[in-house]
């Protein structure tokens, strides 16, 4: 009886050990699963937040709201180097030509380009150059006017509303900006020259 009791006791002990090991591995599996789920959730939230950030334009809403509701757009050719000019646009230069259009397609094209989150990048270093614009696209809305000027001298794009303005590196939109201006001035020699020069730079 003693031998059988000892054998039964050892058997029960083995069962307990196996049960404990099973519990341990079950606990580890649950721990790993929970850890993996937490990691995936954190990653998903981070990626989603990054997507939201990347989907938002760096251009302030105060400009975009006016631009989005514009019913007409003026395309202005500027000569920033002339000091004594009869037709002068304050802060920009001499007005060489000024065309106002109410074409919805052109207005939308200009807005889409300038409001696109991919059009401008945020840099820690601001370009150190005087803003000497070649063109001004002025959006006219019941909410006010927003002037978007572009300088091909240093690829700076300036958004201005009243006395407030913000500048961005416009290198990314350089070619597309020209294409929009071309719609207003299809036969202008200076616009044609810039487009040809732009195309030659990519050859």
LINZI-V290026 format. One record per pair of residues at least 24 apart in sequence whose ideal C-beta (glycine too) atoms are under 10 Angstrom apart, sorted by sequence separation. I is the first residue (numbers start at 1). J is the second residue. D is the distance in whole Angstrom. If there is no record, write none. Layout:
I | J | D
I | J | D
This chain:
74 | 98 | 6
75 | 99 | 5
76 | 100 | 9
113 | 137 | 10
127 | 151 | 10
129 | 153 | 7
130 | 154 | 8
132 | 156 | 9
133 | 157 | 9
136 | 160 | 9
150 | 174 | 8
174 | 198 | 7
175 | 199 | 8
74 | 99 | 7
75 | 100 | 8
114 | 139 | 9
129 | 154 | 4
131 | 156 | 5
133 | 158 | 7
152 | 177 | 9
73 | 99 | 9
74 | 100 | 4
75 | 101 | 7
111 | 137 | 10
128 | 154 | 9
129 | 155 | 9
130 | 156 | 9
131 | 157 | 9
152 | 178 | 8
175 | 201 | 9
73 | 100 | 7
74 | 101 | 8
110 | 137 | 6
127 | 154 | 6
129 | 156 | 7
131 | 158 | 6
150 | 177 | 5
174 | 201 | 9
175 | 202 | 8
72 | 100 | 6
73 | 101 | 6
111 | 139 | 8
127 | 155 | 8
150 | 178 | 9
72 | 101 | 7
73 | 102 | 8
110 | 139 | 8
127 | 156 | 6
148 | 177 | 9
72 | 102 | 5
73 | 103 | 8
107 | 137 | 10
126 | 156 | 9
71 | 102 | 7
72 | 103 | 9
75 | 106 | 9
106 | 137 | 10
150 | 181 | 8
70 | 102 | 10
72 | 104 | 10
107 | 139 | 8
114 | 146 | 9
71 | 104 | 9
73 | 106 | 7
107 | 140 | 10
70 | 104 | 10
72 | 106 | 10
73 | 107 | 5
114 | 148 | 6
131 | 165 | 9
72 | 107 | 7
73 | 108 | 10
75 | 110 | 9
113 | 148 | 10
71 | 107 | 8
73 | 109 | 10
114 | 150 | 10
131 | 167 | 7
70 | 107 | 6
73 | 110 | 6
111 | 148 | 10
120 | 157 | 7
70 | 108 | 10
73 | 111 | 9
96 | 134 | 10
98 | 136 | 9
100 | 138 | 8
102 | 140 | 9
110 | 148 | 8
119 | 157 | 9
129 | 167 | 10
68 | 107 | 10
92 | 131 | 9
93 | 132 | 7
120 | 159 | 10
67 | 107 | 9
68 | 108 | 9
70 | 110 | 9
91 | 131 | 9
92 | 132 | 9
93 | 133 | 7
98 | 138 | 9
100 | 140 | 8
127 | 167 | 8
137 | 177 | 8
70 | 111 | 7
92 | 133 | 5
93 | 134 | 9
95 | 136 | 9
126 | 167 | 7
127 | 168 | 10
69 | 111 | 10
91 | 133 | 9
92 | 134 | 10
126 | 168 | 10
127 | 169 | 6
135 | 177 | 8
152 | 194 | 6
67 | 110 | 8
68 | 111 | 6
92 | 135 | 10
93 | 136 | 9
114 | 157 | 8
126 | 169 | 9
127 | 170 | 10
134 | 177 | 10
135 | 178 | 9
137 | 180 | 7
67 | 111 | 5
89 | 133 | 9
92 | 136 | 6
125 | 169 | 10
127 | 171 | 10
134 | 178 | 10
137 | 181 | 8
91 | 136 | 10
114 | 159 | 8
123 | 168 | 9
135 | 180 | 9
136 | 181 | 10
152 | 197 | 9
122 | 168 | 8
123 | 169 | 6
135 | 181 | 5
152 | 198 | 9
64 | 111 | 8
67 | 114 | 7
68 | 115 | 7
89 | 136 | 7
120 | 167 | 10
121 | 168 | 8
122 | 169 | 9
134 | 181 | 9
137 | 184 | 9
67 | 115 | 7
120 | 168 | 4
121 | 169 | 6
89 | 138 | 9
119 | 168 | 8
120 | 169 | 7
135 | 184 | 9
64 | 114 | 8
80 | 130 | 9
120 | 170 | 7
121 | 171 | 9
135 | 185 | 9
63 | 114 | 8
64 | 115 | 5
80 | 131 | 8
81 | 132 | 7
119 | 170 | 8
120 | 171 | 9
121 | 172 | 7
63 | 115 | 9
80 | 132 | 4
120 | 172 | 7
79 | 132 | 9
80 | 133 | 6
119 | 172 | 6
120 | 173 | 7
61 | 115 | 10
78 | 132 | 9
79 | 133 | 10
80 | 134 | 8
114 | 168 | 10
118 | 172 | 7
119 | 173 | 5
59 | 114 | 7
78 | 133 | 5
79 | 134 | 8
92 | 147 | 8
118 | 173 | 9
135 | 190 | 10
59 | 115 | 6
77 | 133 | 10
78 | 134 | 6
91 | 147 | 9
93 | 149 | 9
114 | 170 | 9
116 | 172 | 9
134 | 190 | 8
135 | 191 | 9
57 | 114 | 8
59 | 116 | 9
76 | 133 | 9
77 | 134 | 7
78 | 135 | 6
92 | 149 | 6
116 | 173 | 8
119 | 176 | 8
134 | 191 | 9
57 | 115 | 5
59 | 117 | 9
76 | 134 | 10
77 | 135 | 6
78 | 136 | 6
89 | 147 | 9
91 | 149 | 9
119 | 177 | 9
57 | 116 | 7
58 | 117 | 7
76 | 135 | 7
77 | 136 | 8
92 | 151 | 10
113 | 172 | 10
114 | 173 | 8
135 | 194 | 9
57 | 117 | 5
59 | 119 | 8
75 | 135 | 7
76 | 136 | 4
89 | 149 | 9
113 | 173 | 6
116 | 176 | 9
134 | 194 | 8
56 | 117 | 6
57 | 118 | 9
58 | 119 | 9
59 | 120 | 7
75 | 136 | 8
76 | 137 | 8
55 | 117 | 6
57 | 119 | 7
58 | 120 | 5
74 | 136 | 8
75 | 137 | 6
76 | 138 | 7
114 | 176 | 10
54 | 117 | 6
55 | 118 | 10
57 | 120 | 7
58 | 121 | 8
74 | 137 | 7
75 | 138 | 8
113 | 176 | 5
114 | 177 | 8
53 | 117 | 9
54 | 118 | 8
58 | 122 | 5
73 | 137 | 6
74 | 138 | 4
112 | 176 | 10
113 | 177 | 7
73 | 138 | 7
74 | 139 | 8
72 | 138 | 9
73 | 139 | 6
74 | 140 | 7
92 | 158 | 9
110 | 176 | 10
113 | 179 | 9
114 | 180 | 9
70 | 137 | 10
72 | 139 | 8
73 | 140 | 7
91 | 158 | 9
109 | 176 | 9
110 | 177 | 9
113 | 180 | 6
70 | 138 | 9
71 | 139 | 9
72 | 140 | 5
73 | 141 | 10
92 | 160 | 9
112 | 180 | 10
70 | 139 | 4
71 | 140 | 7
72 | 141 | 9
80 | 149 | 9
91 | 160 | 8
67 | 137 | 9
69 | 139 | 9
70 | 140 | 6
71 | 141 | 7
109 | 179 | 9
110 | 180 | 5
68 | 139 | 9
69 | 140 | 10
70 | 141 | 5
71 | 142 | 8
74 | 145 | 9
76 | 147 | 8
78 | 149 | 7
80 | 151 | 8
109 | 180 | 6
110 | 181 | 9
67 | 139 | 4
69 | 141 | 4
70 | 142 | 9
78 | 150 | 10
81 | 153 | 10
91 | 163 | 9
66 | 139 | 6
67 | 140 | 10
68 | 141 | 8
69 | 142 | 7
70 | 143 | 9
73 | 146 | 10
74 | 147 | 9
76 | 149 | 8
78 | 151 | 9
80 | 153 | 8
110 | 183 | 9
66 | 140 | 9
67 | 141 | 7
69 | 143 | 6
70 | 144 | 10
91 | 165 | 9
106 | 180 | 7
109 | 183 | 8
110 | 184 | 10
64 | 139 | 10
66 | 141 | 5
68 | 143 | 9
69 | 144 | 10
70 | 145 | 9
73 | 148 | 10
63 | 139 | 9
65 | 141 | 8
66 | 142 | 9
67 | 143 | 9
70 | 146 | 8
66 | 143 | 5
106 | 183 | 5
65 | 143 | 6
66 | 144 | 5
67 | 145 | 10
105 | 183 | 9
106 | 184 | 7
65 | 144 | 9
66 | 145 | 7
67 | 146 | 5
66 | 146 | 5
103 | 183 | 8
62 | 143 | 10
63 | 144 | 10
65 | 146 | 9
67 | 148 | 8
103 | 184 | 9
62 | 144 | 9
64 | 146 | 8
99 | 181 | 10
101 | 183 | 8
63 | 146 | 5
101 | 184 | 6
62 | 146 | 9
63 | 147 | 10
99 | 183 | 10
100 | 184 | 9
63 | 148 | 8
99 | 184 | 5
98 | 184 | 10
99 | 185 | 7
59 | 146 | 10
97 | 184 | 9
97 | 185 | 7
59 | 148 | 9
99 | 188 | 10
97 | 188 | 7
67 | 159 | 9
96 | 188 | 9
66 | 159 | 10
97 | 190 | 9
67 | 161 | 10
96 | 190 | 8
97 | 191 | 10
64 | 159 | 9
66 | 161 | 7
63 | 159 | 5
65 | 161 | 10
62 | 159 | 9
63 | 160 | 8
59 | 157 | 9
63 | 161 | 6
60 | 159 | 8
62 | 161 | 6
59 | 159 | 6
62 | 162 | 10
60 | 161 | 9
63 | 164 | 9
62 | 164 | 8
63 | 165 | 9
63 | 166 | 8
60 | 164 | 9
62 | 166 | 9
77 | 181 | 8
75 | 180 | 8
76 | 181 | 10
60 | 166 | 6
75 | 181 | 6
59 | 166 | 7
73 | 180 | 9
75 | 182 | 10
77 | 184 | 9
58 | 166 | 9
75 | 183 | 8
76 | 184 | 9
77 | 185 | 7
59 | 168 | 7
75 | 184 | 4
58 | 168 | 7
74 | 184 | 9
75 | 185 | 7
57 | 168 | 10
73 | 184 | 8
77 | 188 | 7
79 | 190 | 9
75 | 188 | 10
77 | 190 | 7
77 | 191 | 8
75 | 191 | 10
